[in-house]
Amino acid sequence: MNATNAVYWPALLRELASAERAWNDRTVRYPRADAVPWLPFPRSQFIALLADAVEAAPVRVLAGQFIPATFLDVGAGTGTKIRLAEALFGLTGMGIEIVPEMAAEAAAHHLRVELADAFEWDGYYGADIVYLNRPSTLMEELEARVMDGMASGAVLMMVNGRCDPGTSGWTLVSREWGEPVHGCWIKP
């Protein structure tokens, strides 16, 4: 990494924490009644889960060069998890978000966050790693929608989940004990 794209980690981590805290004091109008307000997930646990997902993600090489895995955040908010995935592991980040103001803030950071409803979106197939942290009270239905849409070999990072993908033939990468379900699985 050269000096022009080096990350000063203390500043980045403070900026991400500040961006997430700022939304705690705002009134957010969700276009869907089943939408769940932002759920914090400790950054250290996210990083550990992401490291597991990156290890398990498909590896692609083109003309002798590694192609970065794609990371999709379902319910990306302002894009803090995408920024972390890009900075830590060089992933190609993208997201979908239902709240226009949050998607706009992500775009202001030059992130690819599409304003979309997760129940209607059909782009899950294009992601190597999909991060899903309970953006809906209809979680069972959303989990099924996301999991069905993913490509074989893709990795699901699920936090606050309701189902266990392992019972549907997915390969377990890592899982924390207890409920709700936190872990990573590879789609068969």
Phi, psi and omega in degrees: 000131180266173185296335183286336178239018178291147180254127172269098191302316180302318180292316181297314181297320177295319180297317179295317179297319179296318179297319179291317180295326183301327182281347177294332183262002181259149171274120182250129177260111181271133180293343179242139180292335182274357181295141180256132176302161182313129178250117180292142173228122186310133184304319181297322178290321177300314181297317179297316179294320178295320178300317177298317181295318180297318178298325184271345185294153178300143177254128179237139178232133178230121180053042178078003181247136175290137177262124181300141175294152177264139181241123179245126175257115179273113188083053190291344183058232182271002174090015183297322180289325177296314180300319179294316179298320179292314184290320183285314190239002179068023180290157172269108187267148174203165180203169170233145183212143183265342182265115184304319182295322179290317178298322179294320178295320177298316179298326178296339176263016177063035178261151176271093176235116182271135174285108186203155175269124184299334180282341182250346185287145182237025183260011182299329184300332184276001184256140175279325180230128178242124178257124183229114180237076172035065177277003184214149173285345176268047190300319181301316179293320180292317178303314180299318180299312181294311183298319178296327183278347183282153178281154174300135181092348178287157183250131175260121171260108183243132178234136182061035181281166180250338181249166175247104182304335179299332179284350178251017176091002177286148180274125179289131173260308177201151179208138171274148180284154175100180180239148355294172187281129172235129177170185179230138179221151176257132180286133179294000000 
